[in-house]
Amino acid sequence: MYRLKGASGPVINQVYSLQDVTVIGGDASCEVIVEGQGVAGRHVEIRVSPEGVVTAISLEAGHETLCNGVPITEQVLSPGDELRIGACRWVLQAPGMRPERVLTDAAVSKRPPVWPWLLPAALAVAAFFAWRQGWLPF
């Protein structure tokens, strides 16, 4: 089951479950109603195929729909993609799935341990403290 989670604007923190066809716009006939400047009556249609492919289709020319900051007319979406309409931003979520771009080599690689730096730092602090107390001759 896919869903859109509001990331900013009037839809922030709101969650919308996606049906086979979900229309977003300012019109009362839309499944997700959004009002505001730059939002058309029937702005964008999101389709979920039986195979689980999610596609966003911009419905009205002259009203911009952005996917990850790029204007689209039709775009296949992946979990983690950001959809923007007017002042509203949503993130596509698929419960149990992590977005591919989060799984970069840098994100999944182990960080170097911190403890090797702690020993020299502790010795330097101890030496400074001993010097200030006059326990060291220099």
Secondary structure, 3 states (H helix, E strand, C coil): CCEEEEEEHHHCCCEEECCCEEEEECCCCCCEECCCCCCCCCCEEEEECCCCCEEEEECCCCCCEEECCEECCEEEECCCCEEEECCEEEEEECCCCCCHHHCCHHHHCCCCCCHHHHHHHHHHHHHHHHHHHCCCCC
